[in-house]
């Protein structure tokens, strides 16, 4: 039975029906349902990567199209593979913030269901944070710090007020994080363990050792 609309067709990976809808109206590649959900969101959420590539590359879909809450398709990624395709192949904006002011990394990490995707996106955020100069990230965006390890909650408000007094992130450590984020085996257990260790070290070196008056760290 043909899919009743393009959003269900994309969710079901019903390529034939998706093609039919697009032949009738090419602009429906970015069309939104009552919640702002698009065929691209659907393809990403269900990990239909060939369909995703086709929607964006062949049919001109907007990889950064937003739903009614300001979430782009990257926010619904459930595997590292589809997240990498979005970011590294199709140019998804890792720094985009939704209506709540959260990035895809923030949202996925907060949800807690897809920790590998969160770790991958946080790794990209750490690279971006250290890529700029004078406290700014890529293209002048505000710096985002690496996420703290499980079991640690970090309040950076005081540290950011005294940012000039904080020691810079060690260049060697920064390069290691960048190298991990670019590795093909990023999602295996050994690489993830190494990343957690580096992030822990970054948090300790950059915040926890900066002085009691400049930070607040407490176990959850």
Secondary structure, 3 states (H helix, E strand, C coil): CCCCCHHHHHHCCCHHHHHHHHHHCHHHHHCCCCCCCCHHHHHHHCCCHHHHHHHHHHCCCCCCCCCCCCCCHHHHCCCHHHHHHHHHHCCCCCCCCCCCCCCHHHHHHHHCCCHHHHHHHHHHHHHHHHHCCCCECHHHCECCCCCCCCCEEEECHHHHHCHHHCCCCCHHHHHHHHHHHHCCCCCCHHHHHHHHHHHHHHHHHHHHCCCHHHCEEEEC
